Amino acid sequence: MADETAQGPTTPELDPVVDQGLQRIAALEKEAADLKDQLLRTLADMENLRRRTEREIADARTYAVTNFARDMVGAADNLTRAIAAVDAEARASGDAALIALVEGVELTERELMKALEKHGISRVDPAGEKFDPNFHQAMFEVPDPSVPAGTVVQVMQVGFKIGERVLRPALVGVGRGGPKAAPADESAQPDKPADGGHKIDKTV
């Protein structure tokens, strides 16, 4: 009796069958947790794939006509030049044939621009706006203290964009010498070069 008290109570040994059962349950619980984690990861991957596929399909629809659009904006330029070639004096002369021709060219230009806009292509005419290297290409500077520095004061050639991307940058002259313009959001103009921003990053 004294020896049993000194040694303390003994832990009863588990039945081998019960022990194996508990080990099997623990292994199954771990396997179930691993499978649940794997399932959640797979579902998350599938959702990301679905969203990425939707974006790619939307981009394909929006930008599929990019090469064709580049050709069409050249035609739009030619129509604009043809209209500009007939000055106000010539129009005022009252030559019916000339007026009919000019009106026909203007109508063609409007229809072409409507067709381009239908496919997400819009004109970029930034006269009077702040220079944006993402959509404009600076060709020269113009001393003009009457406008804030960095303002587009002359447009040599209008630009075009398709969706939110540049199709063709507008070629512009930028004013300098006036009051400094408000600082631009650096996040909106990444990688702006130090020479005034001739680089266009968002081309398609």
Secondary structure, 3 states (H helix, E strand, C coil): CHHHHHHCCCCCCCCHHHHHHHHHHHHHHHHHHHHHHHHHHHHHHHHHHHHHHHHHHHHHHHHCCHHHHHHHHHHHHHHHHHHHCCCHHHHHCCCHHHHHHHHHHHHHHHHHHHHHHHCCEEEECCCCCECCCCCEEEEEEEECCCCCECEEEEEEECEEEECCEEEECEEEEEEECCCECCCCCHHHCCCCCCCCCCCCCCEC
